């Protein structure tokens, strides 16, 4: 298990209330998701073509999909639990899908 996978499991199992945006960003980008900086404000957008399939196959609270994106608010360089857990569950969904 590599460093990213350990961090992902730790966040899913221990569930801190907030995680540092820098760590969250590195996991997102290493997982093949695209993270777009906000044009204004504090909401980053995460892009992936599988969001639409994920929405129909999984019931995840907090998932708000528009044009295959998921909006993540970042305040004081922190990401709140409900947002990072949704993204981590999506990353695990992608891993399972890739591994068959």
Protein Blocks (a to p, Z undefined) as FASTA:
>chain_A
ZZklmmmmmmmmnopabdcfklmmmmmmmnopacdddfbhjbdcdddfklmmmmmmpcce
hiaceehiacdddeehiacfklmmmmmmmmmmmmmmmnZZ
